[in-house]
Amino acid sequence: MEENNKKSKKEQELSEADIERLQLLQRAHERKGKQLTISDDDGVLKEIDELRQLVSKQLDSPEEKYSIYYKGIRKLLMDHLPKGEDYKQMRDIIYDEKNIFLNLGKRKSDNNGVRGSDGRMTFQPVMNEILDIIIGWVGGSQNPFDLYKQFYLLNEKHEYPHEEYDESTRGVANAMLKLVD
């Protein structure tokens, strides 16, 4: 009986607002993956089932990623960049800027020639952003220096570093940037 008196004393000491807060905290911990929110319209408390919303959205489709990378990005670059051994260094510089962006800022020069990341597995919106640039370039100038500058500026915009090269390659990369202007 004394325990009941203690409980009722504690309950009496809590204000209505305290009791409401405790109930809200209890409800918040009842179900995992659901979130309590207050409706903007009428101020009513309602639950959002975050897990169901997340599962119902298809975040990344492997088939779409494959198509974007191999049939889009890679194919367009291979078809429209100059071919041959004379242009290999220029192509490699362009590919490095593209890969830095696709790998969210990871460079080969950070890990002794190993990027430690794979651009083919990046997020679809990132792939789509670079694909849009390539499509615009193919439909426009098709000047490789222009494409390099667009990739370079894209990495600058996202504050990604640029690849570190030896003196001769750095000179070619700088010349490519200057030739666009």
LINKA-V14163 format. One record per helix or strand. SS is the DSSP state (A for helix, B for strand). FROM is the first residue (numbers start at 0). LEN is the number of residues. If there is no record, write none. Layout:
ss=(SS	SS)
from=(FROM	FROM)
len=(LEN	LEN)
//
This chain:
ss=(A	A	B	B	A	A	A	A	A	A	A	A)
from=(1	15	33	44	49	61	84	107	118	123	143	166)
len=(12	15	5	5	7	19	18	4	3	16	14	14)
//
